[in-house]
């Protein structure tokens, strides 16, 4: 990808990349959920100021997990959009070439 030129690739590459990002996002969500459950299981051991600190850490954990999820979701959306735009551009170019060829054919 060149600076300022956006994504470059085939529709299949964009579709494949989007699928991989979606798969990574799902795996990350599952791993973070498992980790959160394991950490949450220690909650009973925290009291007083330590409990407040624990709650704060868990709140940040949840916020960061949501942020990562949203970032990956947006990356997937951008890949899907790029693939769609690429496909539309390819179709438009084919239509233009077809029109040019028909024009030359008409000229003889």
N, C-alpha and C positions, 0 to 999 in steps of 0.2 A: 504494500500500500504506500503510495507516495503522499507526501505532506500536502494537504489541501485538496487532494483529488478524491478522497473517499475510498470506499471499499472497491476492490476489483476482484473479479472471479466469475465463475459460472453459476447458474441457478442451482445446480446440484451441489456445488461447494458451499453456497450460502445455506442451503437446506441442511446439509450435513453438519455445518458449523452450528446452526441453530439447534439441531437435535442434540449435539454434544453439550452445548451450554445448558439446555434444558435438563439433560441427564445429570450433569454436574450439580446443577441447582437442586435437583431432587435428592441426590446422594448427600449433598451438604446439609440439606434440611433434615434428613434422617439422622445423620451423624450428630448434628447439633442438638436435635431432640433427645437422642440417647445420652449425650454428654450432659445436657440440662437435667435429665431425670436422675442421673447418677450424682450430680452435684446437689440437686434438690434433696436427695435422700440424706444428706448430711445436715440439713436445716435444723433438726432437733438438737444438735450439739451446740448451736450458737445461742448466746444470751446477751442481753444488755447492748452495749456499744458494738460488740462483735456481731450481734444479730442485725443491727442497723447497717453495719459495713457490708455484711453478707447480702442483705436486701439490696443495697446500692449496687453491688457487683452483679447481682442477678438481673437487676433492671438494665444495667449497661450491656450485659451479655445479650439480653433479649433485643435491645435497641440495635446493637451491632449485627446480630443475626438477621434482623429485619432489613437493615441497610444492605448487607451482602446479598440477601435474597432479591431485593428490589433492583440492585445493580445488575445482577445476573439476568433477571427478567428483562431489564431494559436492553441489555446487550443482545439477548435473543430476539427481542422485538426489532432492534436495529438491523440485525442480520436478515430477518424475514423481510423487512421493508427494502433493504438493499437488493435482495434477490428479486423481489417483485418489480422494483424500478429497473433493474438490469433486464429482466424478462420483457417488460414493456418497451424499453429502449431497443432491444433486439428486434421485437416485432415491428416497431416503427421503422427501423432501418431496412428490414426486409420489405415492408410496404413501399418505401421510397425507392429501393432498388427495383422492385417489380414495376413501379410506375415509370421509372426511367427506361427500363428495358422495353416496356410496351410503347413508350414514346419513340425509341429508336426503331422498333419494329414497324411502327406506323410510317416512319420516314423512308423505309424501304430497304 
